[in-house]
Amino acid sequence: PQGEATALVVGPDGKVEQRKVMIARALGNRWLVKDGLKAGDRVIVEGLQKVKPGAVVKPVEKPAEPERDGAAPQKAAAAAPATTAR
């Protein structure tokens, strides 16, 4: 809560990039990102302990999780597929 929110994404060259993101809301470990990511960005959601900015990774797409509590899917969430760094 005191620092800047960041996300690790896989760039087009397969290198890990750290991006500052603006969070509209956080609920547990889920963030509603308002700025800092764009459609098509591959966000690393697993394996964060193993990677750092500049590292070359081989991303593996993670299947989308089903919606919980009957909530309507968010358009922004569908724009950035989750990625696992290996």
Order of alpha helices (4+ residues) and beta strands (2+ residues): beta-beta-beta-beta-beta-beta-alpha-beta
